[in-house]
Amino acid sequence: MRKLTAALCTLTLFAPVAQAQTLKDFLATVMQKWTAPFEPFQLIDNIYYVGTDGIAVYVIKTSQGLILMDTAMSQSTGMIKGNIARLGFKVADIKYILNTHAHLDHTGGFAEIKKETGAQLVAGERDKPLLEGGYYPGDEKNQDLTFTPVKVDRAVKEGDKVTLGDTTLTAHATPGHSPGCTSWEMTVKDGGQDRKVLFFCSGTVALNRLVGQPTYPGIMDDYRATFAKAKAMKIDVLLGPHPEVYGMQEKRGQQIKNETPNPFVKPGELATYATGLSEEFDRQLAKQTAALQGAK
């Protein structure tokens, strides 16, 4: 993900016309990985991975149905539904769809799955207009970044909870990557121990503009507040919107070998990752600032 992040970040330095052309070419290069299949598996306790090789999607099994965390590109919706079925679950049992952030690579299947299941879509309140408009903030007319608009049934803020049966997830506002970027926390059992899991929204700069005409007002303060919050959180299992965020493939390989303890349990990983994100943010801010000054 770090190579991908760096590549995405460089796109923000181009003029609008060049950026659009470059973005289209870049998306074409990453699409193969983002849409490549990956064998679904039980990650830990009642959390299952049903995403692609390049985009993470999760299903949480509860005593009263399923919770779906994000989707992938629209082209992968059939694959995601197939992965759910391969685990022995029914797509029709999805009762809630939770979103981390309103970008096309994590929202592409919302409209179809919501229509098919009648599930309630829950997202950060500041991302609601993005989801219902199907656009990227600050770049609303860029067709390369649009997705099918979808109605948000419940908008959440810091500390709000979503409960289904025996499972509760708590929303944490972690804006920056998107205005309503929301990380979701829950507790699982692992070898008789309680483990805190965080589905971290994201903290990369990606296509966001930090200076000049920022992607949205207050974006820099949001990023810095999110980094500080993430560093302070006590989390045992870090999950993220892309497998590379938490080394999913490597950990899955260890898991297949029956290595114990569960390789996905790694206290302190979130703080380390957030520190790296903060350092990369400073580098991207410096680059964007220099580019802006050079253009004057």
C-alpha positions in Angstrom: 0.0 0.0 0.0 2.9 2.4 0.7 4.0 2.3 -3.0 0.3 2.7 -4.1 -0.1 5.6 -1.6 3.0 7.4 -2.9 1.8 7.0 -6.5 -1.6 8.4 -5.7 -0.2 11.3 -3.8 2.0 12.4 -6.7 -1.2 12.8 -8.8 -2.3 15.7 -6.7 0.6 17.9 -8.0 -0.6 17.9 -11.6 -2.8 20.5 -13.2 -6.5 19.5 -13.4 -6.4 18.4 -17.1 -3.2 16.4 -16.7 -4.4 15.0 -13.4 -7.5 13.6 -15.0 -5.6 11.9 -17.8 -2.9 10.6 -15.4 -5.6 9.4 -13.0 -7.4 7.4 -15.6 -4.1 5.7 -16.7 -3.1 5.0 -13.1 -6.5 3.5 -12.2 -6.1 1.2 -15.2 -2.7 0.0 -13.8 -4.0 -0.8 -10.3 -7.4 -2.3 -11.4 -5.9 -5.7 -12.0 -4.9 -6.1 -8.3 -8.0 -4.3 -7.0 -10.3 -6.7 -8.9 -8.2 -9.9 -8.6 -9.8 -12.7 -6.5 -8.7 -13.8 -3.1 -9.8 -16.8 -1.2 -12.2 -15.8 1.6 -11.3 -16.9 5.1 -12.1 -16.6 8.8 -9.8 -13.8 10.0 -10.5 -13.9 13.8 -13.6 -15.1 15.7 -16.7 -13.8 13.9 -14.8 -11.6 11.4 -14.3 -12.9 7.8 -12.3 -11.5 4.9 -14.4 -11.5 1.7 -12.5 -8.9 -0.3 -10.2 -9.0 -3.3 -6.5 -9.2 -3.5 -6.2 -5.4 -3.4 -9.3 -4.1 -1.6 -10.5 -5.3 1.8 -14.1 -6.2 2.5 -15.3 -7.9 5.7 -18.3 -9.8 6.9 -19.1 -10.0 10.6 -21.3 -12.9 11.7 -23.7 -12.2 14.5 -26.5 -14.1 16.3 -29.1 -12.2 14.2 -27.5 -11.9 10.8 -24.5 -10.4 9.0 -22.8 -7.1 9.0 -20.9 -6.1 5.8 -18.0 -3.7 6.2 -17.4 -1.8 2.9 -17.4 -3.3 -0.6 -14.9 -3.0 -3.5 -15.1 -1.7 -7.1 -18.5 -2.2 -8.7 -16.9 -4.7 -11.0 -16.2 -7.0 -8.0 -19.7 -7.0 -6.5 -20.5 -10.4 -7.9 -17.2 -11.7 -6.6 -17.8 -10.3 -3.1 -21.3 -12.0 -3.0 -19.7 -15.2 -4.2 -17.1 -15.1 -1.4 -19.8 -14.6 1.2 -21.6 -17.7 -0.2 -18.4 -19.7 -0.3 -18.1 -19.3 3.5 -21.6 -20.8 3.9 -23.3 -17.5 4.5 -26.3 -16.0 2.7 -26.1 -12.5 1.2 -29.8 -12.1 2.1 -28.8 -12.3 5.7 -26.9 -9.0 5.5 -28.7 -6.6 7.9 -26.3 -3.7 8.1 -23.7 -2.3 5.7 -21.1 -0.2 7.4 -18.8 2.2 5.4 -15.4 3.4 6.4 -15.1 6.2 3.8 -16.9 7.3 0.6 -14.4 6.5 -2.1 -15.3 4.5 -5.2 -13.0 1.6 -4.3 -15.0 1.0 -1.1 -18.5 1.9 -2.2 -18.9 0.3 -5.6 -21.3 -2.5 -4.5 -23.4 -0.6 -2.0 -26.3 0.2 -4.2 -26.7 -3.3 -5.6 -26.3 -5.1 -2.3 -28.5 -2.7 -0.5 -31.3 -3.1 -3.1 -30.9 -6.9 -3.0 -30.9 -7.3 0.8 -32.8 -4.3 2.2 -29.8 -3.8 4.5 -29.4 -0.5 6.4 -26.4 1.6 5.2 -24.5 3.3 8.1 -21.8 5.9 7.5 -20.0 8.9 9.0 -22.3 11.9 8.9 -19.9 14.1 7.0 -19.6 11.4 4.2 -23.4 11.2 3.8 -23.6 13.8 1.0 -20.7 12.1 -0.8 -22.4 8.7 -0.7 -25.8 10.1 -1.7 -24.2 12.1 -4.5 -21.7 9.5 -5.7 -18.7 11.8 -6.0 -15.2 12.6 -4.6 -15.1 15.7 -2.4 -13.6 18.7 -4.1 -13.6 16.9 -7.4 -17.3 16.4 -7.9 -17.3 16.4 -11.7 -14.5 14.0 -12.2 -16.3 11.0 -13.8 -13.3 8.7 -13.1 -14.0 9.0 -9.4 -17.8 8.7 -9.3 -19.8 5.7 -8.1 -23.5 4.8 -8.0 -25.2 7.1 -5.4 -26.8 5.3 -2.5 -29.1 6.4 0.3 -27.6 6.5 3.8 -30.0 5.2 6.4 -28.1 6.3 9.4 -25.3 8.8 9.8 -23.0 8.4 12.8 -20.6 10.5 14.7 -17.9 9.8 17.4 -19.0 7.1 19.9 -22.2 6.0 18.2 -22.9 2.3 18.3 -24.3 -0.2 15.9 -25.6 -3.4 17.4 -26.9 -6.6 15.7 -27.6 -9.6 18.0 -24.6 -10.3 20.1 -22.2 -7.9 18.3 -21.7 -4.2 18.8 -19.4 -1.9 16.8 -18.4 1.6 18.0 -17.8 4.4 15.5 -14.7 6.6 15.8 -14.5 9.8 13.7 -11.1 9.7 12.0 -11.5 12.4 9.2 -8.9 13.5 6.7 -8.8 10.8 4.1 -12.5 11.7 3.7 -14.5 14.3 5.7 -16.6 11.5 7.4 -13.9 8.9 7.5 -15.1 6.5 10.2 -13.1 3.7 11.9 -15.1 0.9 13.6 -14.1 -0.8 16.9 -15.4 -4.1 18.2 -14.3 -6.8 20.6 -13.7 -10.4 19.7 -12.6 -13.6 21.5 -9.2 -15.1 20.8 -8.1 -18.1 22.7 -10.4 -17.1 25.6 -9.1 -13.6 25.6 -10.9 -10.4 24.6 -9.2 -8.6 21.8 -10.0 -5.1 20.5 -10.3 -4.9 16.8 -10.2 -1.7 14.7 -11.3 -1.4 11.1 -9.2 1.7 10.5 -10.7 4.0 7.9 -7.5 5.3 6.3 -5.0 8.1 6.9 -3.3 8.5 3.5 -3.2 11.7 1.6 -4.1 9.9 -1.7 -5.8 12.4 -4.1 -6.5 15.0 -1.5 -5.3 18.6 -1.8 -3.9 20.0 1.4 -3.0 23.5 0.3 -4.2 26.1 -2.2 -7.8 24.9 -2.7 -8.0 22.1 -0.1 -10.2 19.1 -0.9 -12.4 20.3 1.9 -12.1 23.0 4.6 -10.2 22.0 7.7 -8.6 18.9 6.1 -5.1 19.4 7.6 -6.4 19.8 11.2 -8.6 16.7 10.6 -5.6 14.6 9.5 -3.5 15.7 12.5 -6.3 15.0 14.9 -6.8 11.5 13.4 -3.1 10.6 13.7 -3.0 11.7 17.4 -6.2 9.7 18.1 -4.9 6.5 16.4 -1.6 6.6 18.2 -3.4 6.8 21.5 -5.8 3.9 20.9 -5.2 0.5 22.5 -5.9 -2.0 19.7 -4.9 -5.6 19.4 -6.0 -6.3 15.8 -5.5 -3.7 13.1 -7.6 -4.1 9.9 -7.8 -1.7 7.1 -9.4 -0.8 3.7 -6.6 -2.4 1.7 -4.7 -5.6 2.6 -1.3 -3.9 2.5 -2.3 -1.6 5.5 -1.8 -4.5 7.9 0.1 -7.1 5.9 -2.9 -9.3 5.3 -1.4 -11.7 2.8 1.7 -12.4 4.9 -0.4 -12.9 8.1 -2.8 -15.1 6.2 0.1 -17.3 5.1 1.2 -17.7 8.7 -2.4 -18.4 9.7 -2.7 -21.2 7.2 0.4 -22.8 8.7 -1.4 -22.9 12.0 1.1 -20.5 13.6 0.0 -19.4 17.1 -0.9 -17.0 18.4 -3.2 -15.7 15.7 -0.8 -13.6 13.5 -3.5 -10.9 13.1 -3.2 -10.1 16.8 -0.5 -7.5 17.0 -0.9 -5.0 19.8 0.8 -1.7 19.0 0.6 -2.1 15.2 -1.9 0.8 14.9 0.3 3.2 16.7 3.3 2.3 14.5 1.2 2.6 11.4 -0.2 5.9 12.4 3.3 7.3 13.0 4.3 6.3 9.5 1.1 7.9 8.1 1.9 11.2 10.0 5.4 11.3 8.6 4.2 10.6 5.1 1.6 13.3 5.5 4.3 15.8 6.4 6.3 14.8 3.3 3.2 15.2 1.0 2.3 18.5 2.6 5.9 19.8 1.9 5.7 18.6 -1.7 2.3 20.2 -2.3 3.4 23.5 -0.7 6.5 23.6 -2.8 4.5 22.8 -6.0 2.0 25.6 -5.2 4.7 28.2 -4.5 6.5 27.1 -7.7 3.4 27.7 -9.7 3.0 31.3 -8.6 
